[in-house]
Amino acid sequence: MSLVKLVDPVSVEELGRVHFIGIGGAGMSGIARILLKRGVRVTGSDARSSELITELRELGATVHIGHAASHIRDVDTVVVSTAIRDSNPELGEALKQGLRIIPRAAALASVMAGRTAVAIAGTHGKTTTTSMLTVALQKCGADPSYCVGGQLVTTGLGADDGQGRMFVAEADESDGSFLMLAPDIAVVTNVEADHLDNYGDPRAVHDSFARFADRVGSLLIACADDPGAAEVARRARERGLRVKTYGLQGDDYRVSGVRPDGFGTVFAIEGRGEVRLAVPGAHNALNATAVIAVADELGLPFEEIREGLGAFTGAKRRFEAKGEAGGIAVFDSYAHHPTELTADLKAARDVVASYSGTGRVIAIFQPHLYSRTRFFADEFGAALGLADEAIVLDVYGAREDPEPGVSGAMVAGRVPLPPERVAYAPDRSAVPGLVAERARPGDIVLTMGAGDVTELGPQIVARLS
């Protein structure tokens, strides 16, 4: 998408009639939904149909399946997802007509304008933290607008236009376009090397987050436990921005006593009291603490936010339960970075230990992007070593073309488990059978990856049945 440059956001009124190329994506469909609810005429296109597209049509959008130049008709602004290539015929036609062409983040900035904007950024955890904050605010009666890179379990939606004064958004750093946002309040959960196909080196990733902090209007909330986020906080404080930190080492919101509680997690915040979550993992205790810090800034009562956090049951594809058969529970996760795999596998171990203490964790991982697999093959292998059994699929290329020598076998060969407990499965259809051969009552099966590995969960449950 190199033909589309970062631009200054405009008001919703200035957008006029809007066409989305790649409207079916989680982020794109969410913005389209909000515009439709605000009375904007929306058209769009995508390679295939989906439930999200059906919902948009029901709200009044005209959505084409497939891309063609003829779809660019009576349009003022074209929004383009990062998955769209420069050769796309609709993009070419928009350029030919001289239309305003903007990336997704610029459209997001437009719908956030005029609200008290809270943006959640970070290499990991931003979808869950954004979802947690949204649910907690809803439970408080704040009725925020929100745009999340996933779907809330409670509403089934990834975005909606609320009647309250707040707008909660996930700030995606993958292509650097989060630098178009100018939130009043921002959270940085962590900063690590990722998306190196775009940034080139880790230093550029860190610098991008520092520049994001420069755009925050009132308060930056950062995780003190993460070196990258702590560095962003230090630099922001030196520039005069108000900063608060949270975590086990947090100056303002110090976490302690984190422990598993069945499928959930219990922890305490010094000076506040205990918080009980319905989702597993120490990382979610940190995410919830960031929510509490935001709520404080918004002037919301701790007791109400604590109740709202307890009602949060997750976001889709974030350790999402897919079913159980024969005493074997199957979950699905969007984890596609080594740190995310590590966090989810540790959470899975907590759940197993809390329930039976004898079950095992069977990890099924689909690497996402050839470049990421090449960069992090060693780290992926090490993370999968936290499981008792590992099954590695081939790479889900998404927007990238295959690279010679880069495959799931690179990752499988680096898993530090006995060979009989590691399988490379280039044929995805073989995975349910492999799981059936290996799993036993009390085990947890966790599918992980940002690609179509998510489709395996129901198939595995059916096979186990």
C-alpha positions as a Markdown table, in Angstrom:
| # | Residue | x | y | z |
|---|---|---|---|---|
| 1 | Met | 0.0 | 0.0 | 0.0 |
| 2 | Ser | 2.9 | 2.3 | -0.7 |
| 3 | Leu | 0.8 | 4.6 | -2.9 |
| 4 | Val | -1.2 | 5.7 | 0.2 |
| 5 | Lys | 0.6 | 8.2 | 2.3 |
| 6 | Leu | -0.1 | 9.3 | 5.9 |
| 7 | Val | -2.4 | 12.3 | 5.8 |
| 8 | Asp | -3.9 | 14.7 | 8.3 |
| 9 | Pro | -7.3 | 13.4 | 9.5 |
| 10 | Val | -10.5 | 15.3 | 8.6 |
| 11 | Ser | -13.9 | 15.5 | 10.2 |
| 12 | Val | -16.6 | 13.0 | 9.5 |
| 13 | Glu | -18.5 | 15.6 | 7.6 |
| 14 | Glu | -15.5 | 16.3 | 5.3 |
| 15 | Leu | -15.2 | 12.5 | 4.5 |
| 16 | Gly | -18.4 | 12.7 | 2.5 |
| 17 | Arg | -19.4 | 9.4 | 0.8 |
| 18 | Val | -16.9 | 6.7 | 1.9 |
| 19 | His | -15.8 | 3.6 | 0.2 |
| 20 | Phe | -13.7 | 0.9 | 2.0 |
| 21 | Ile | -11.4 | -1.4 | 0.1 |
| 22 | Gly | -11.1 | -4.4 | 2.3 |
| 23 | Ile | -14.2 | -3.6 | 4.3 |
| 24 | Gly | -14.5 | -7.0 | 5.8 |
| 25 | Gly | -11.5 | -6.7 | 8.1 |
| 26 | Ala | -12.0 | -6.3 | 11.9 |
| 27 | Gly | -10.8 | -2.7 | 12.0 |
| 28 | Met | -12.2 | -1.6 | 8.7 |
| 29 | Ser | -15.7 | -3.0 | 9.3 |
| 30 | Gly | -15.8 | -1.4 | 12.8 |
| 31 | Ile | -15.2 | 2.1 | 11.4 |
| 32 | Ala | -17.7 | 1.5 | 8.6 |
| 33 | Arg | -20.3 | 0.5 | 11.2 |
| 34 | Ile | -19.7 | 3.7 | 13.2 |
| 35 | Leu | -20.0 | 5.9 | 10.1 |
| 36 | Leu | -23.2 | 4.1 | 9.1 |
| 37 | Lys | -24.7 | 4.8 | 12.5 |
| 38 | Arg | -23.8 | 8.4 | 12.1 |
| 39 | Gly | -25.7 | 8.6 | 8.8 |
| 40 | Val | -22.7 | 8.5 | 6.4 |
| 41 | Arg | -23.2 | 6.7 | 3.1 |
| 42 | Val | -20.8 | 3.7 | 3.0 |
| 43 | Thr | -19.8 | 1.4 | 0.2 |
| 44 | Gly | -17.1 | -1.2 | 0.1 |
| 45 | Ser | -15.6 | -4.3 | -1.3 |
| 46 | Asp | -13.8 | -7.4 | -0.1 |
| 47 | Ala | -12.4 | -10.6 | -1.5 |
| 48 | Arg | -15.0 | -12.8 | 0.3 |
| 49 | Ser | -18.2 | -12.5 | 2.2 |
| 50 | Ser | -18.5 | -12.8 | 6.0 |
| 51 | Glu | -20.8 | -12.3 | 8.9 |
| 52 | Leu | -19.3 | -8.8 | 9.4 |
| 53 | Ile | -20.2 | -7.9 | 5.8 |
| 54 | Thr | -23.7 | -9.2 | 6.3 |
| 55 | Glu | -24.1 | -7.0 | 9.3 |
| 56 | Leu | -22.9 | -3.9 | 7.4 |
| 57 | Arg | -25.4 | -4.6 | 4.6 |
| 58 | Glu | -28.2 | -4.8 | 7.2 |
| 59 | Leu | -27.1 | -1.4 | 8.4 |
| 60 | Gly | -27.3 | 0.0 | 4.9 |
| 61 | Ala | -23.9 | -0.4 | 3.3 |
| 62 | Thr | -23.4 | -1.5 | -0.3 |
| 63 | Val | -20.7 | -4.1 | -0.3 |
| 64 | His | -19.3 | -5.8 | -3.4 |
| 65 | Ile | -17.5 | -9.2 | -3.3 |
| 66 | Gly | -14.5 | -8.9 | -5.4 |
| 67 | His | -12.6 | -5.8 | -6.5 |
| 68 | Ala | -13.3 | -3.8 | -9.7 |
| 69 | Ala | -12.7 | -0.2 | -10.8 |
| 70 | Ser | -16.5 | 0.2 | -11.4 |
| 71 | His | -17.1 | 0.0 | -7.7 |
| 72 | Ile | -15.6 | 3.5 | -7.3 |
| 73 | Arg | -18.6 | 5.5 | -8.3 |
| 74 | Asp | -20.1 | 8.5 | -6.5 |
| 75 | Val | -17.4 | 8.4 | -3.8 |
| 76 | Asp | -15.6 | 11.2 | -2.0 |
| 77 | Thr | -13.1 | 9.3 | 0.2 |
| 78 | Val | -11.5 | 5.9 | -0.1 |
| 79 | Val | -10.3 | 4.1 | 2.9 |
| 80 | Val | -7.7 | 1.4 | 2.3 |
| 81 | Ser | -6.6 | -1.5 | 4.6 |
| 82 | Thr | -2.9 | -2.5 | 4.9 |
| 83 | Ala | -3.7 | -5.8 | 3.1 |
| 84 | Ile | -4.5 | -4.0 | -0.1 |
| 85 | Arg | -1.8 | -4.0 | -2.7 |
| 86 | Asp | -0.9 | -1.1 | -5.0 |
| 87 | Ser | -2.2 | -3.1 | -8.0 |
| 88 | Asn | -5.8 | -3.2 | -6.7 |
| 89 | Pro | -8.1 | -1.9 | -9.5 |
| 90 | Glu | -10.2 | 0.2 | -7.1 |
| 91 | Leu | -7.2 | 1.9 | -5.6 |
| 92 | Gly | -6.0 | 2.6 | -9.2 |
| 93 | Glu | -9.4 | 4.1 | -10.1 |
| 94 | Ala | -9.5 | 6.2 | -7.0 |
| 95 | Leu | -6.0 | 7.6 | -7.9 |
| 96 | Lys | -7.2 | 8.2 | -11.4 |
| 97 | Gln | -10.2 | 10.2 | -10.2 |
| 98 | Gly | -8.1 | 12.2 | -7.7 |
| 99 | Leu | -10.2 | 11.1 | -4.7 |
| 100 | Arg | -9.1 | 11.5 | -1.1 |
| 101 | Ile | -7.4 | 8.2 | -0.2 |
| 102 | Ile | -6.7 | 7.5 | 3.4 |
| 103 | Pro | -5.5 | 4.6 | 5.5 |
| 104 | Arg | -7.7 | 3.0 | 8.2 |
| 105 | Ala | -6.1 | 5.0 | 11.0 |
| 106 | Ala | -7.0 | 8.3 | 9.5 |
| 107 | Ala | -10.7 | 7.2 | 9.2 |
| 108 | Leu | -10.5 | 6.1 | 12.9 |
| 109 | Ala | -9.1 | 9.5 | 13.9 |
| 110 | Ser | -12.0 | 11.1 | 12.1 |
| 111 | Val | -14.7 | 9.2 | 14.0 |
| 112 | Met | -12.8 | 9.8 | 17.3 |
| 113 | Ala | -12.7 | 13.5 | 16.9 |
| 114 | Gly | -14.9 | 15.5 | 19.4 |
| 115 | Arg | -14.9 | 12.7 | 22.0 |
| 116 | Thr | -12.7 | 12.1 | 25.0 |
| 117 | Ala | -10.4 | 9.7 | 23.2 |
| 118 | Val | -8.6 | 6.9 | 24.9 |
| 119 | Ala | -6.1 | 4.9 | 22.7 |
| 120 | Ile | -4.6 | 1.6 | 23.8 |
| 121 | Ala | -1.2 | 0.8 | 22.2 |
| 122 | Gly | 1.4 | -1.9 | 22.6 |
| 123 | Thr | 3.0 | -4.7 | 20.8 |
| 124 | His | 0.8 | -7.2 | 22.7 |
| 125 | Gly | -2.3 | -6.9 | 24.8 |
| 126 | Lys | -4.0 | -4.0 | 23.2 |
| 127 | Thr | -7.1 | -5.8 | 21.9 |
| 128 | Thr | -7.7 | -7.4 | 25.3 |
| 129 | Thr | -7.1 | -4.2 | 27.2 |
| 130 | Thr | -9.3 | -2.1 | 24.8 |
| 131 | Ser | -12.0 | -4.8 | 25.2 |
| 132 | Met | -11.7 | -4.8 | 29.0 |
| 133 | Leu | -11.9 | -1.1 | 29.2 |
| 134 | Thr | -15.0 | -1.0 | 26.9 |
| 135 | Val | -16.9 | -3.6 | 28.9 |
| 136 | Ala | -16.0 | -2.0 | 32.2 |
| 137 | Leu | -17.2 | 1.4 | 31.0 |
| 138 | Gln | -20.4 | -0.1 | 29.7 |
| 139 | Lys | -21.0 | -1.7 | 33.1 |
| 140 | Cys | -20.6 | 1.7 | 34.6 |
| 141 | Gly | -23.3 | 3.1 | 32.3 |
| 142 | Ala | -20.8 | 5.3 | 30.4 |
| 143 | Asp | -21.9 | 3.9 | 27.0 |
| 144 | Pro | -18.6 | 4.6 | 25.2 |
| 145 | Ser | -18.0 | 4.4 | 21.5 |
| 146 | Tyr | -15.3 | 1.9 | 20.7 |
| 147 | Cys | -13.3 | 0.3 | 18.0 |
| 148 | Val | -11.4 | -2.9 | 18.8 |
| 149 | Gly | -9.3 | -5.1 | 16.6 |
| 150 | Gly | -11.4 | -8.1 | 17.6 |
| 151 | Gln | -14.9 | -8.8 | 18.8 |
| 152 | Leu | -16.3 | -8.6 | 22.3 |
| 153 | Val | -17.8 | -11.8 | 23.7 |
| 154 | Thr | -20.4 | -9.7 | 25.5 |
| 155 | Thr | -21.7 | -7.9 | 22.4 |
| 156 | Gly | -20.4 | -9.9 | 19.5 |
| 157 | Leu | -19.2 | -6.6 | 18.0 |
| 158 | Gly | -15.8 | -5.1 | 17.4 |
| 159 | Ala | -17.1 | -1.5 | 17.2 |
| 160 | Asp | -20.1 | 0.6 | 18.0 |
| 161 | Asp | -21.1 | 4.2 | 18.3 |
| 162 | Gly | -22.2 | 4.8 | 21.9 |
| 163 | Gln | -24.0 | 7.8 | 23.3 |
| 164 | Gly | -21.4 | 8.6 | 26.0 |
| 165 | Arg | -18.6 | 11.2 | 25.8 |
| 166 | Met | -15.8 | 8.6 | 25.6 |
| 167 | Phe | -14.3 | 6.9 | 22.6 |
| 168 | Val | -12.0 | 3.8 | 23.3 |
| 169 | Ala | -9.8 | 2.6 | 20.4 |
| 170 | Glu | -7.1 | 0.1 | 19.8 |
| 171 | Ala | -4.1 | 1.9 | 18.3 |
| 172 | Asp | -2.4 | -0.4 | 15.8 |
| 173 | Glu | 1.4 | 0.1 | 15.4 |
| 174 | Ser | 1.9 | -2.4 | 12.6 |
| 175 | Asp | 2.3 | 0.1 | 9.8 |
| 176 | Gly | 3.1 | 3.2 | 11.8 |
| 177 | Ser | -0.3 | 4.7 | 11.1 |
| 178 | Phe | -1.2 | 5.0 | 14.8 |
| 179 | Leu | 0.8 | 8.2 | 14.5 |
| 180 | Met | -2.3 | 9.7 | 13.0 |
| 181 | Leu | -4.2 | 9.4 | 16.3 |
| 182 | Ala | -4.1 | 12.2 | 18.9 |
| 183 | Pro | -5.8 | 10.7 | 22.0 |
| 184 | Asp | -6.4 | 12.6 | 25.2 |
| 185 | Ile | -5.3 | 9.5 | 27.2 |
| 186 | Ala | -3.1 | 6.7 | 25.9 |
| 187 | Val | -2.0 | 3.3 | 27.4 |
| 188 | Val | 1.2 | 1.6 | 26.3 |
| 189 | Thr | 1.2 | -2.0 | 27.4 |
| 190 | Asn | 4.6 | -3.0 | 26.0 |
| 191 | Val | 7.1 | -2.2 | 23.2 |
| 192 | Glu | 9.0 | -5.1 | 21.6 |
| 193 | Ala | 10.4 | -5.9 | 18.2 |
| 194 | Asp | 7.7 | -6.8 | 15.7 |
| 195 | His | 6.6 | -5.9 | 12.2 |
| 196 | Leu | 10.2 | -5.7 | 11.3 |
| 197 | Asp | 9.1 | -6.1 | 7.6 |
| 198 | Asn | 7.8 | -2.5 | 8.0 |
| 199 | Tyr | 10.2 | -1.0 | 10.6 |
| 200 | Gly | 13.5 | -2.6 | 9.6 |
| 201 | Asp | 15.0 | -2.8 | 13.1 |
| 202 | Pro | 13.8 | -2.8 | 16.8 |
| 203 | Arg | 15.0 | 0.7 | 17.4 |
| 204 | Ala | 12.6 | 2.1 | 14.8 |
| 205 | Val | 9.7 | 0.3 | 16.6 |
| 206 | His | 10.7 | 2.0 | 19.9 |
| 207 | Asp | 11.1 | 5.4 | 18.2 |
| 208 | Ser | 7.6 | 5.0 | 16.7 |
| 209 | Phe | 6.0 | 4.5 | 20.1 |
| 210 | Ala | 7.9 | 7.5 | 21.5 |
| 211 | Arg | 6.5 | 9.6 | 18.6 |
| 212 | Phe | 3.0 | 8.2 | 19.4 |
| 213 | Ala | 3.4 | 9.4 | 23.0 |
| 214 | Asp | 4.3 | 12.9 | 21.7 |
| 215 | Arg | 0.7 | 13.0 | 20.3 |
| 216 | Val | -1.0 | 12.3 | 23.6 |
| 217 | Gly | -2.9 | 15.3 | 24.9 |
| 218 | Ser | -3.3 | 14.7 | 28.7 |
| 219 | Leu | -2.0 | 11.5 | 30.2 |
| 220 | Leu | 0.3 | 8.5 | 29.2 |
| 221 | Ile | -0.3 | 5.3 | 31.2 |
| 222 | Ala | 2.6 | 2.8 | 30.8 |
| 223 | Cys | 3.5 | -0.6 | 32.1 |
| 224 | Ala | 6.6 | -0.3 | 34.3 |
| 225 | Asp | 7.3 | -4.0 | 34.0 |
| 226 | Asp | 8.1 | -3.8 | 30.3 |
| 227 | Pro | 11.4 | -2.2 | 29.5 |
| 228 | Gly | 10.2 | -0.8 | 26.2 |
| 229 | Ala | 7.1 | 0.8 | 27.7 |
| 230 | Ala | 9.1 | 2.1 | 30.6 |
| 231 | Glu | 11.5 | 3.8 | 28.2 |
| 232 | Val | 8.6 | 5.5 | 26.4 |
| 233 | Ala | 7.3 | 6.7 | 29.7 |
| 234 | Arg | 10.7 | 8.1 | 30.7 |
| 235 | Arg | 11.1 | 10.0 | 27.4 |
| 236 | Ala | 7.5 | 11.3 | 27.6 |
| 237 | Arg | 8.0 | 12.5 | 31.2 |
| 238 | Glu | 11.1 | 14.4 | 30.2 |
| 239 | Arg | 9.1 | 16.2 | 27.5 |
| 240 | Gly | 6.7 | 17.4 | 30.1 |
| 241 | Leu | 3.8 | 14.9 | 29.5 |
| 242 | Arg | 1.9 | 13.7 | 32.6 |
| 243 | Val | 2.8 | 10.0 | 33.1 |
| 244 | Lys | 1.5 | 7.2 | 35.4 |
| 245 | Thr | 2.9 | 3.7 | 35.5 |
| 246 | Tyr | 1.4 | 0.4 | 36.6 |
| 247 | Gly | 2.5 | -3.2 | 37.2 |
| 248 | Leu | 4.5 | -5.2 | 39.6 |
| 249 | Gln | 7.0 | -2.3 | 39.6 |
| 250 | Gly | 4.5 | 0.4 | 39.0 |
| 251 | Asp | 4.9 | 3.7 | 40.7 |
| 252 | Asp | 1.2 | 4.6 | 40.7 |
| 253 | Tyr | -0.7 | 1.3 | 40.4 |
| 254 | Arg | 1.4 | -1.5 | 42.0 |
| 255 | Val | 0.2 | -5.0 | 41.4 |
| 256 | Ser | 0.8 | -7.9 | 43.8 |
| 257 | Gly | -0.5 | -11.3 | 44.8 |
| 258 | Val | -1.3 | -12.5 | 41.3 |
| 259 | Arg | -2.6 | -16.0 | 41.3 |
| 260 | Pro | -4.8 | -18.3 | 39.2 |
| 261 | Asp | -8.4 | -18.9 | 40.3 |
| 262 | Gly | -9.9 | -21.7 | 38.2 |
| 263 | Phe | -10.3 | -20.2 | 34.7 |
| 264 | Gly | -9.8 | -16.7 | 36.1 |
| 265 | Thr | -7.2 | -14.6 | 37.9 |
| 266 | Val | -7.0 | -12.8 | 41.2 |
| 267 | Phe | -4.7 | -10.0 | 42.0 |
| 268 | Ala | -4.4 | -6.9 | 44.2 |
| 269 | Ile | -3.6 | -3.3 | 43.7 |
| 270 | Glu | -1.9 | -1.7 | 46.6 |
| 271 | Gly | -4.1 | 0.8 | 48.4 |
| 272 | Arg | -7.2 | -0.4 | 46.4 |
| 273 | Gly | -7.9 | -4.0 | 47.2 |
| 274 | Glu | -8.4 | -7.3 | 45.4 |
| 275 | Val | -9.7 | -7.7 | 41.8 |
| 276 | Arg | -11.1 | -10.9 | 40.4 |
| 277 | Leu | -11.1 | -11.6 | 36.7 |
| 278 | Ala | -12.9 | -14.2 | 34.7 |
| 279 | Val | -10.0 | -14.6 | 32.3 |
| 280 | Pro | -6.7 | -16.4 | 32.9 |
| 281 | Gly | -3.1 | -15.2 | 33.0 |
| 282 | Ala | -0.8 | -12.8 | 34.9 |
| 283 | His | -0.7 | -10.7 | 31.8 |
| 284 | Asn | -4.4 | -10.1 | 32.1 |
| 285 | Ala | -3.9 | -8.8 | 35.7 |
| 286 | Leu | -1.6 | -6.1 | 34.1 |
| 287 | Asn | -4.2 | -5.4 | 31.4 |
| 288 | Ala | -6.9 | -4.9 | 34.0 |
| 289 | Thr | -4.7 | -2.6 | 36.0 |
| 290 | Ala | -4.2 | -0.3 | 33.0 |
| 291 | Val | -8.0 | -0.2 | 32.7 |
| 292 | Ile | -8.3 | 0.9 | 36.4 |
| 293 | Ala | -5.7 | 3.6 | 35.8 |
| 294 | Val | -7.7 | 5.0 | 32.8 |
| 295 | Ala | -10.9 | 4.8 | 34.8 |
| 296 | Asp | -9.3 | 6.9 | 37.6 |
| 297 | Glu | -8.4 | 9.6 | 35.1 |
| 298 | Leu | -12.0 | 9.6 | 33.8 |
| 299 | Gly | -13.3 | 10.0 | 37.4 |
| 300 | Leu | -15.1 | 6.6 | 37.5 |
| 301 | Pro | -15.6 | 4.8 | 40.9 |
| 302 | Phe | -13.2 | 1.9 | 41.5 |
| 303 | Glu | -15.9 | -0.4 | 42.8 |
| 304 | Glu | -17.9 | 0.0 | 39.6 |
| 305 | Ile | -14.9 | -0.6 | 37.5 |
| 306 | Arg | -13.9 | -3.6 | 39.6 |
| 307 | Glu | -17.4 | -5.1 | 39.0 |
| 308 | Gly | -17.1 | -4.3 | 35.3 |
| 309 | Leu | -13.7 | -6.1 | 35.0 |
| 310 | Gly | -15.2 | -9.1 | 36.8 |
| 311 | Ala | -17.9 | -9.2 | 34.1 |
| 312 | Phe | -15.3 | -9.3 | 31.3 |
| 313 | Thr | -15.3 | -12.8 | 29.7 |
| 314 | Gly | -12.8 | -12.1 | 26.9 |
| 315 | Ala | -12.6 | -11.0 | 23.3 |
| 316 | Lys | -13.0 | -13.5 | 20.5 |
| 317 | Arg | -9.8 | -15.3 | 19.6 |
| 318 | Arg | -8.2 | -14.2 | 22.9 |
| 319 | Phe | -8.0 | -17.5 | 24.8 |
| 320 | Glu | -11.5 | -18.2 | 23.5 |
| 321 | Ala | -13.2 | -21.4 | 24.6 |
| 322 | Lys | -14.2 | -23.5 | 21.5 |
| 323 | Gly | -15.7 | -26.5 | 23.3 |
| 324 | Glu | -15.0 | -29.6 | 25.3 |
| 325 | Ala | -15.2 | -33.3 | 24.6 |
| 326 | Gly | -14.0 | -36.3 | 26.5 |
| 327 | Gly | -12.7 | -34.1 | 29.3 |
| 328 | Ile | -10.5 | -32.2 | 26.9 |
| 329 | Ala | -11.0 | -28.5 | 26.6 |
| 330 | Val | -10.2 | -26.6 | 23.4 |
| 331 | Phe | -9.3 | -22.9 | 23.2 |
| 332 | Asp | -8.3 | -20.6 | 20.4 |
| 333 | Ser | -5.9 | -17.6 | 20.6 |
| 334 | Tyr | -4.7 | -14.9 | 18.2 |
| 335 | Ala | -1.2 | -15.2 | 19.6 |
| 336 | His | 1.3 | -14.7 | 16.7 |
| 337 | His | 4.4 | -13.2 | 18.4 |
| 338 | Pro | 6.7 | -15.2 | 20.8 |
| 339 | Thr | 5.8 | -13.1 | 23.8 |
| 340 | Glu | 2.1 | -13.7 | 23.1 |
| 341 | Leu | 2.6 | -17.5 | 22.8 |
| 342 | Thr | 4.6 | -17.4 | 26.1 |
| 343 | Ala | 1.8 | -15.5 | 27.9 |
| 344 | Asp | -1.0 | -17.8 | 26.7 |
| 345 | Leu | 0.9 | -21.0 | 27.3 |
| 346 | Lys | 1.7 | -19.9 | 30.9 |
| 347 | Ala | -2.0 | -19.0 | 31.3 |
| 348 | Ala | -3.0 | -22.5 | 30.0 |
| 349 | Arg | -0.7 | -24.1 | 32.6 |
| 350 | Asp | -2.3 | -22.0 | 35.3 |
| 351 | Val | -5.7 | -23.2 | 34.2 |
| 352 | Val | -4.6 | -26.9 | 34.1 |
| 353 | Ala | -3.0 | -26.6 | 37.5 |
| 354 | Ser | -6.0 | -24.9 | 39.0 |
| 355 | Tyr | -8.4 | -27.6 | 37.8 |
| 356 | Ser | -6.7 | -31.0 | 37.9 |
| 357 | Gly | -3.0 | -30.5 | 38.3 |
| 358 | Thr | -2.5 | -33.5 | 36.1 |
| 359 | Gly | -3.5 | -32.3 | 32.7 |
| 360 | Arg | -1.2 | -31.3 | 29.9 |
| 361 | Val | -1.1 | -28.5 | 27.4 |
| 362 | Ile | -1.1 | -29.3 | 23.7 |
| 363 | Ala | -0.2 | -26.3 | 21.6 |
| 364 | Ile | -1.1 | -26.0 | 17.9 |
| 365 | Phe | 0.7 | -23.1 | 16.3 |
| 366 | Gln | 0.4 | -21.6 | 12.8 |
| 367 | Pro | 3.2 | -19.0 | 12.1 |
| 368 | His | 1.9 | -15.8 | 10.6 |
| 369 | Leu | 3.9 | -14.1 | 7.8 |
| 370 | Tyr | 7.1 | -15.4 | 6.3 |
| 371 | Ser | 9.1 | -12.4 | 7.5 |
| 372 | Arg | 8.0 | -12.8 | 11.1 |
| 373 | Thr | 8.7 | -16.6 | 10.9 |
| 374 | Arg | 12.2 | -15.8 | 9.6 |
| 375 | Phe | 12.9 | -13.2 | 12.3 |
| 376 | Phe | 11.5 | -15.1 | 15.2 |
| 377 | Ala | 11.9 | -18.9 | 14.5 |
| 378 | Asp | 14.1 | -19.5 | 17.5 |
| 379 | Glu | 11.9 | -17.5 | 19.8 |
| 380 | Phe | 8.7 | -19.3 | 18.6 |
| 381 | Gly | 10.4 | -22.6 | 19.2 |
| 382 | Ala | 11.5 | -21.7 | 22.7 |
| 383 | Ala | 7.9 | -20.5 | 23.5 |
| 384 | Leu | 6.4 | -23.7 | 22.3 |
| 385 | Gly | 8.7 | -25.5 | 24.7 |
| 386 | Leu | 6.3 | -24.4 | 27.5 |
| 387 | Ala | 3.7 | -26.9 | 26.1 |
| 388 | Asp | 3.8 | -30.6 | 26.7 |
| 389 | Glu | 3.0 | -31.4 | 23.0 |
| 390 | Ala | 3.5 | -29.0 | 20.1 |
| 391 | Ile | 2.0 | -29.2 | 16.6 |
| 392 | Val | 3.3 | -26.7 | 14.1 |
| 393 | Leu | 1.4 | -25.8 | 10.9 |
| 394 | Asp | 2.9 | -24.2 | 7.8 |
| 395 | Val | 3.2 | -20.4 | 7.5 |
| 396 | Tyr | 0.0 | -18.4 | 6.9 |
| 397 | Gly | 1.4 | -15.9 | 4.4 |
| 398 | Ala | -1.4 | -13.3 | 4.5 |
| 399 | Arg | -0.2 | -10.3 | 2.5 |
| 400 | Glu | 3.3 | -11.8 | 1.9 |
| 401 | Asp | 4.6 | -14.0 | -0.9 |
| 402 | Pro | 6.4 | -17.3 | 0.1 |
| 403 | Glu | 10.1 | -17.1 | 0.9 |
| 404 | Pro | 12.4 | -20.0 | -0.1 |
| 405 | Gly | 13.4 | -22.1 | 2.9 |
| 406 | Val | 10.9 | -20.4 | 5.3 |
| 407 | Ser | 8.2 | -22.8 | 6.6 |
| 408 | Gly | 6.6 | -24.1 | 9.7 |
| 409 | Ala | 9.4 | -26.7 | 9.8 |
| 410 | Met | 11.8 | -24.0 | 10.8 |
| 411 | Val | 9.8 | -23.5 | 14.0 |
| 412 | Ala | 9.1 | -27.1 | 14.7 |
| 413 | Gly | 12.8 | -27.9 | 14.5 |
| 414 | Arg | 13.5 | -25.4 | 17.3 |
| 415 | Val | 11.0 | -26.6 | 19.8 |
| 416 | Pro | 13.0 | -28.0 | 22.8 |
| 417 | Leu | 10.8 | -31.0 | 23.4 |
| 418 | Pro | 11.5 | -34.7 | 22.7 |
| 419 | Pro | 11.0 | -35.4 | 18.9 |
| 420 | Glu | 8.0 | -37.6 | 19.6 |
| 421 | Arg | 6.2 | -34.7 | 21.3 |
| 422 | Val | 6.7 | -32.3 | 18.3 |
| 423 | Ala | 4.9 | -32.6 | 15.0 |
| 424 | Tyr | 5.2 | -30.6 | 11.8 |
| 425 | Ala | 1.8 | -30.7 | 10.0 |
| 426 | Pro | 1.9 | -28.9 | 6.6 |
| 427 | Asp | -1.5 | -30.5 | 5.9 |
| 428 | Arg | -3.9 | -28.7 | 8.2 |
| 429 | Ser | -6.6 | -31.3 | 7.8 |
| 430 | Ala | -4.4 | -33.9 | 9.6 |
| 431 | Val | -4.4 | -31.8 | 12.8 |
| 432 | Pro | -7.7 | -33.0 | 14.4 |
| 433 | Gly | -6.5 | -36.6 | 14.0 |
| 434 | Leu | -3.1 | -35.8 | 15.5 |
| 435 | Val | -4.7 | -34.2 | 18.5 |
| 436 | Ala | -7.1 | -37.1 | 19.0 |
| 437 | Glu | -4.1 | -39.5 | 19.1 |
| 438 | Arg | -2.3 | -37.3 | 21.7 |
| 439 | Ala | -4.9 | -35.8 | 24.0 |
| 440 | Arg | -6.3 | -37.4 | 27.1 |
| 441 | Pro | -8.9 | -36.2 | 29.7 |
| 442 | Gly | -7.7 | -33.2 | 31.7 |
| 443 | Asp | -5.7 | -31.8 | 28.8 |
| 444 | Ile | -6.0 | -28.3 | 27.3 |
| 445 | Val | -5.7 | -27.9 | 23.5 |
| 446 | Leu | -4.7 | -24.4 | 22.4 |
| 447 | Thr | -4.7 | -23.3 | 18.8 |
| 448 | Met | -2.6 | -20.2 | 18.2 |
| 449 | Gly | -2.0 | -17.9 | 15.3 |
| 450 | Ala | -3.4 | -14.9 | 13.3 |
| 451 | Gly | -4.4 | -17.0 | 10.3 |
| 452 | Asp | -7.0 | -19.6 | 9.6 |
| 453 | Val | -5.8 | -21.9 | 12.4 |
| 454 | Thr | -8.9 | -20.6 | 14.2 |
| 455 | Glu | -11.0 | -22.9 | 12.0 |
| 456 | Leu | -9.4 | -25.9 | 13.6 |
| 457 | Gly | -11.0 | -25.5 | 17.1 |
| 458 | Pro | -14.5 | -26.8 | 16.2 |
| 459 | Gln | -13.0 | -29.5 | 14.0 |
| 460 | Ile | -10.9 | -30.7 | 16.9 |
| 461 | Val | -13.9 | -30.7 | 19.3 |
| 462 | Ala | -15.9 | -32.7 | 16.7 |
| 463 | Arg | -13.1 | -35.3 | 16.3 |
| 464 | Leu | -12.6 | -35.7 | 20.0 |
| 465 | Ser | -16.4 | -36.2 | 20.3 |
